[in-house]
Amino acid sequence: MDLKKKVKYHFLCSICLEVFTDPVTTPCGHNFCESCISKHWDTSVDYKCPICNHMFTPGEVLCDVCTGTKHSKPLEVFCKSDQTCVCLMCSVMEHKSHQLVPLREGCEEKKVELEKIEADLQQMIQKRREKLEEIRESVRIRKDAADRVIAEGVEMFTALIELVQRGLKELMEKMEEQQEAEEREAEGLIKELEEEISELMKRSSEVEQLSHSEDHLHLLQHFYDDDDGGEEGDVQFAVDVTLDPLTAHPNLVLSDDGKQVKHSDVKKKVPDNPERISCYFFVLGKQSFSSGTFYFEVQVEGKTTWVLGVASESINRKRNISVSPQDGYWALRLINRNEYLACEDPRVILHLKCVPEKVGVFVDYEEGVVSFYDVDAAALIYSFTHCCFTHKLHPLFSPCLNDADSNQ
């Protein structure tokens, strides 16, 4: 411990950190200003020493540092070895081998030491202030020099930028003129190519539809030829579809033979089993297909609205979703008596030459094709192509709302 710290430890109050004023000592042997320790205890619940936390009773009395000690003797001697004030008895018993001086002499020595320390500190402070001012002046000089360099650099850089900007502007104007000319030429070529592509796509669509129409029309003709005694092998594509009551919406009424369905305003009390469709007025066929080709026909004569097609076994049957291939539906829809839509995303408006009374549905699972036909006119209505089937397919039917019995 250096001298300054020793002096501070023995002659400064640990509460106010100043030289003792009316010093007193606690029974545990620690010294404080009388006013400091009194204020400390006035704001405390317990009587504790601020240094060692020794507990006192309210009746215990503080002793004057200079008049009372643990031997009930005044403090008359200062031990330089331990840097503490002691009574004469302690000096003989406990500090007899230490360097001892009268208390007043010790105080005077400490006062001189404190004054010397204070003078040294003031000298150190002054030197550091002078050094601080030198640093500040150096920083100011360097900043002025840097500001001059920056100003000259900015002036030169500004002139260079102006020169570059003028050259860049001229270059950009020439490039823009050239680009505009090239864009005009490219736009002309693009327009010609787009017109050619549009025409080719139109031809491709017509050829594809014609191909499907001719192929499946030939298949339909075989079906009808079979009714007249045609080849038995062609009948394997036609299936006998029966409606599945376990999948029917509660507002749908099925015939006893499972061949007809209509909408009722009265909702039936039926079990909400996992198979039942509760989001739309739909019912599925009992039959399912996961390979090969199949064909079935549906009578729609007199209907003002309906939905017809196939659905994946994996469709969400309890929540409203889009009726589109993305959600497992490949279907046609009639609305407002004569508006036909293919349920693509977005919807495709169909323009039919005549109103179909019987619709045929043909599915080729491996080829990913679902085609709809006007059976009586032997004409293709629409084909979903390039489909990707990953689950079993079921025939799908919806009579839609009965519309006050006008849609039966």
Secondary structure, 3 states (H helix, E strand, C coil): CCHHHHHHHHHECCCCCCECCCEEECCCCCEEEHHHHHHHHHCCCCCECCCCCCECCCCCCCEECCCCCCCCCCEEEEECCCCEEEEHHHHHHCCCCCCEEEHHHHHHHHHHHHHHHHHHHHHHHHHHHHHHHHHHHHHHHHHHHHHHHHHHHHHHHHHHHHHHHHHHHHHHHHHHHHHHHHHHHHHHHHHHHHHHHHHHHHHHHHHHHHHHHHHHHHHHHHHHHHHCCCCHHHHHHECCCCECHHHCCCCEEECCCCCCEEECCCCCCCCCCCCCCCCCCCEEECCCECCCEEEEEEECCCCCCEEEEEEECCCCCCCCCCCCHHHCEEEEEEECCCEEEECCCCCEEECCCCCCCEEEEEEECCCCEEEEEECCCCEEEEEECCCCCCCCEEEEEECCCCCCCCCC
